[in-house]
Amino acid sequence: MTRPGRPRQNRELDEARARMKAERAWLVLTIRRVVERKGLTGKDCARVAASLLFTLEHGTEYQKARCQRRIRELNDWARANGPHGRWSNDREFLEHFVREHAPGWKWRECINDGTRVRRNERNVKEIAESARFCKAIRTRFVTPDAPDSGGLLRFRRIRPSDPSTWPTVRELKLATAIPERVIQKIVATLRPLESEIVTIPLRHSFSRRGAVPKRYHPRFVLAVLDLFVSCLPAYSVKNEELKRLHQSAMKVKRALMLKLRASGSNT
């Protein structure tokens, strides 16, 4: 949901990227230590040869020039370990090297076409969203990046005559991704009665300590859902998810309106 003011820095996304980069660097260092301890094998050199061959075929002139030192090192290694022979150019030597030390390996099918980068970026975003949602659970100053359709549907359990089923501001925020300060302003503009905001000895399902939260009458939930539906196109979610969220919000609104009318007629 777009909000006025200074753009928010997604610290969770930066932290997830930094963590993944550190893990990759640790893995490279670990592999390097193992190779230095056990020595290079033919398969290790075949991987290097395949990488150099791909660079010679698709790289720039600068990248090709930087490959010459590694190719000379492979030539020195091949004099002692094979393959032996004469080749017309570096590409022919590297192709023969790969066939010799990694027979049957279809290395061209293992070329990274960007799928791995896109998958890693998708994983990073999921980790960042999960981390931000956890922070939103713990503190009122953090808002989730996206609404929760499951949290919206749980509002159908609300009963106007049972305050224990009324939601808290934190639960409204987690379900709609609307900041708590905005929800508090909506409540204030509706001029709540004392009986419409209650404090009962019932904590959140995700909290075991701290002050007991206040619970709000269903009519405030309807007001928050009105704002949620009107701002729904501004959320950065896919169209299918937008439709699902809109359907969930409308189901909850209809259910609450029917319950409020029934409770009003009974009183």
KEDRENDREN-34673 format. One line per field, with one value per residue (C-alpha): x, y, z; chain. Coordinates in nm, 3 decimals. Layout:
BEGIN
u: X;...
v: Y;...
w: Z;...
cadena: A;...
***
This chain:
BEGIN
u: 0.000;0.142;0.173;0.252;0.582;0.938;0.972;1.027;1.362;1.311;1.570;1.448;1.522;1.871;1.939;1.823;2.044;2.344;2.283;2.264;2.580;2.765;2.650;2.767;3.106;3.138;3.053;3.312;3.577;3.492;3.513;3.845;3.989;3.875;4.030;4.358;4.367;4.278;4.411;4.240;4.064;3.994;3.629;3.726;3.948;3.676;3.438;3.698;3.757;3.385;3.361;3.658;3.515;3.183;3.368;3.565;3.242;3.024;3.246;3.386;3.739;3.847;3.698;3.865;4.201;4.166;4.109;4.457;4.631;4.381;4.416;4.797;4.749;4.520;4.782;5.044;4.807;4.724;5.095;5.101;4.745;4.620;4.492;4.809;4.831;4.835;4.538;4.488;4.336;4.229;3.866;3.963;4.190;3.919;3.656;3.892;3.982;3.616;3.552;3.860;3.798;3.416;3.292;2.921;2.879;2.639;2.778;2.595;2.266;2.397;2.458;2.298;2.050;1.936;1.689;1.907;1.938;1.561;1.498;1.742;1.583;1.239;1.362;1.518;1.189;0.995;1.243;1.218;0.836;0.835;1.083;0.878;0.557;0.726;0.833;0.477;0.351;0.590;0.565;0.301;0.548;0.595;0.330;0.332;0.403;0.093;-0.250;-0.338;-0.652;-0.659;-0.658;-0.944;-1.158;-1.106;-1.309;-1.618;-1.603;-1.682;-2.005;-2.133;-2.261;-1.932;-1.640;-1.395;-1.439;-1.377;-1.042;-0.757;-0.578;-0.282;-0.502;-0.663;-0.319;-0.189;-0.496;-0.523;-0.163;-0.299;-0.080;-0.207;-0.203;-0.442;-0.674;-0.669;-0.767;-1.060;-1.179;-1.146;-1.347;-1.637;-1.664;-1.666;-1.875;-1.720;-1.896;-1.749;-1.387;-1.330;-1.034;-1.078;-0.817;-0.753;-0.418;-0.324;-0.260;0.095;0.170;0.226;0.326;0.271;-0.045;-0.381;-0.489;-0.810;-1.079;-1.297;-1.664;-1.749;-1.861;-1.499;-1.401;-1.647;-1.494;-1.143;-1.260;-1.416;-1.076;-0.906;-1.131;-1.090;-0.709;-0.680;-0.551;-0.255;-0.119;0.181;0.034;-0.063;-0.403;-0.512;-0.426;-0.608;-0.924;-0.890;-0.841;-1.139;-1.363;-1.250;-1.312;-1.660;-1.750;-1.648;-1.837;-2.159;-2.131;-2.068;-2.351;-2.596;-2.480;-2.506;-2.859;-2.961;-2.814;-2.979;-3.320;-3.286;-3.211
v: 0.000;0.335;0.583;0.956;1.092;0.970;0.631;0.350;0.173;-0.200;-0.298;-0.657;-0.697;-0.549;-0.772;-1.084;-1.000;-0.936;-1.266;-1.460;-1.290;-1.377;-1.740;-1.762;-1.616;-1.862;-2.152;-2.041;-2.010;-2.353;-2.516;-2.342;-2.474;-2.828;-2.806;-2.673;-2.955;-3.242;-3.099;-3.042;-3.335;-3.385;-3.291;-2.967;-2.872;-2.977;-2.729;-2.457;-2.556;-2.543;-2.198;-2.078;-2.229;-2.053;-1.723;-1.772;-1.837;-1.560;-1.320;-0.980;-0.927;-0.816;-1.130;-1.349;-1.186;-1.252;-1.622;-1.673;-1.714;-1.981;-2.161;-2.173;-2.318;-2.588;-2.664;-2.710;-2.937;-3.136;-3.213;-3.418;-3.548;-3.543;-3.498;-3.511;-3.388;-3.084;-2.858;-2.586;-2.338;-2.293;-2.390;-2.727;-2.792;-2.700;-2.915;-3.212;-3.142;-3.152;-3.477;-3.634;-3.553;-3.532;-3.787;-3.767;-3.433;-3.209;-2.889;-2.666;-2.770;-2.638;-2.285;-2.024;-1.833;-1.602;-1.848;-1.895;-1.522;-1.473;-1.766;-1.629;-1.285;-1.438;-1.632;-1.316;-1.127;-1.407;-1.409;-1.029;-1.037;-1.303;-1.104;-0.786;-0.969;-1.101;-0.747;-0.623;-0.880;-0.757;-0.378;-0.126;0.084;-0.177;-0.262;-0.572;-0.526;-0.717;-0.800;-1.145;-1.299;-1.560;-1.287;-1.113;-1.427;-1.478;-1.162;-1.361;-1.516;-1.179;-1.167;-0.821;-0.953;-1.123;-0.879;-1.168;-1.212;-0.844;-0.772;-0.560;-0.287;-0.522;-0.789;-0.532;-0.413;-0.762;-0.850;-0.530;-0.395;-0.057;0.121;0.125;0.506;0.516;0.265;0.471;0.782;0.596;0.491;0.845;0.997;0.758;0.888;0.554;0.488;0.344;0.014;-0.015;-0.033;-0.295;-0.438;-0.797;-1.043;-1.198;-1.173;-1.221;-1.577;-1.468;-1.281;-1.404;-1.086;-0.715;-0.512;-0.667;-0.518;-0.327;-0.480;-0.286;-0.311;-0.459;-0.122;-0.005;-0.317;-0.222;0.126;-0.017;-0.262;0.025;0.196;-0.134;-0.204;0.151;0.131;-0.227;-0.137;0.044;-0.275;-0.430;-0.777;-0.981;-0.947;-1.293;-1.207;-0.873;-1.054;-1.299;-1.018;-0.825;-1.132;-1.202;-0.842;-0.838;-1.169;-1.031;-0.704;-0.885;-1.121;-0.837;-0.623;-0.911;-0.979;-0.611;-0.587;-0.902;-0.780;-0.441;-0.597;-0.814;-0.518
w: 0.000;-0.100;0.185;0.183;0.309;0.276;0.101;0.347;0.337;0.321;0.580;0.587;0.215;0.254;0.553;0.365;0.067;0.291;0.474;0.147;0.019;0.340;0.321;-0.042;0.050;0.340;0.105;-0.152;0.120;0.260;-0.084;-0.148;0.180;0.097;-0.249;-0.107;0.148;-0.089;-0.413;-0.745;-0.911;-1.277;-1.231;-1.057;-1.348;-1.597;-1.435;-1.473;-1.834;-1.912;-1.758;-1.963;-2.279;-2.227;-2.175;-2.497;-2.685;-2.540;-2.345;-2.432;-2.556;-2.210;-2.051;-2.311;-2.241;-1.868;-1.941;-2.087;-1.751;-1.636;-1.970;-1.928;-1.578;-1.720;-1.987;-1.716;-1.519;-1.835;-1.903;-1.585;-1.574;-1.933;-2.189;-2.397;-2.752;-2.971;-3.045;-3.299;-3.054;-2.693;-2.757;-2.898;-2.600;-2.348;-2.521;-2.519;-2.157;-2.048;-2.241;-2.087;-1.721;-1.716;-1.969;-2.041;-1.864;-2.059;-1.922;-2.168;-2.008;-1.675;-1.801;-1.578;-1.797;-1.517;-1.365;-1.058;-1.002;-1.031;-0.796;-0.539;-0.559;-0.512;-0.208;-0.064;-0.101;0.071;0.359;0.388;0.388;0.658;0.870;0.835;0.928;1.242;1.331;1.269;1.519;1.788;1.746;1.644;1.446;1.171;0.910;0.687;0.318;0.209;0.357;0.489;0.339;0.615;0.879;0.699;0.692;1.065;1.122;1.023;1.370;1.528;1.730;1.829;2.160;2.256;2.313;2.332;1.957;1.875;1.706;1.834;1.640;1.596;1.438;1.207;1.100;1.027;0.821;0.618;0.614;0.726;0.987;1.343;1.357;1.059;1.226;1.546;1.347;1.192;1.536;1.670;1.383;1.457;1.817;1.996;2.303;2.618;2.559;2.209;2.324;2.592;2.776;2.880;3.016;2.675;2.500;2.137;2.030;1.937;2.263;2.617;2.800;2.799;2.852;2.767;2.429;2.373;2.156;1.918;1.818;1.475;1.338;1.352;1.162;0.888;0.866;0.837;0.570;0.372;0.362;0.283;-0.018;-0.153;-0.124;-0.250;-0.601;-0.441;-0.281;-0.455;-0.501;-0.805;-0.969;-0.856;-0.497;-0.530;-0.636;-0.348;-0.097;-0.237;-0.216;0.141;0.250;0.094;0.260;0.599;0.541;0.447;0.743;0.991;0.853;0.889;1.245;1.340;1.201;1.384;1.713;1.667;1.607;1.915;2.136
cadena: A;A;A;A;A;A;A;A;A;A;A;A;A;A;A;A;A;A;A;A;A;A;A;A;A;A;A;A;A;A;A;A;A;A;A;A;A;A;A;A;A;A;A;A;A;A;A;A;A;A;A;A;A;A;A;A;A;A;A;A;A;A;A;A;A;A;A;A;A;A;A;A;A;A;A;A;A;A;A;A;A;A;A;A;A;A;A;A;A;A;A;A;A;A;A;A;A;A;A;A;A;A;A;A;A;A;A;A;A;A;A;A;A;A;A;A;A;A;A;A;A;A;A;A;A;A;A;A;A;A;A;A;A;A;A;A;A;A;A;A;A;A;A;A;A;A;A;A;A;A;A;A;A;A;A;A;A;A;A;A;A;A;A;A;A;A;A;A;A;A;A;A;A;A;A;A;A;A;A;A;A;A;A;A;A;A;A;A;A;A;A;A;A;A;A;A;A;A;A;A;A;A;A;A;A;A;A;A;A;A;A;A;A;A;A;A;A;A;A;A;A;A;A;A;A;A;A;A;A;A;A;A;A;A;A;A;A;A;A;A;A;A;A;A;A;A;A;A;A;A;A;A;A;A;A;A;A;A;A;A;A;A;A;A;A;A;A
***
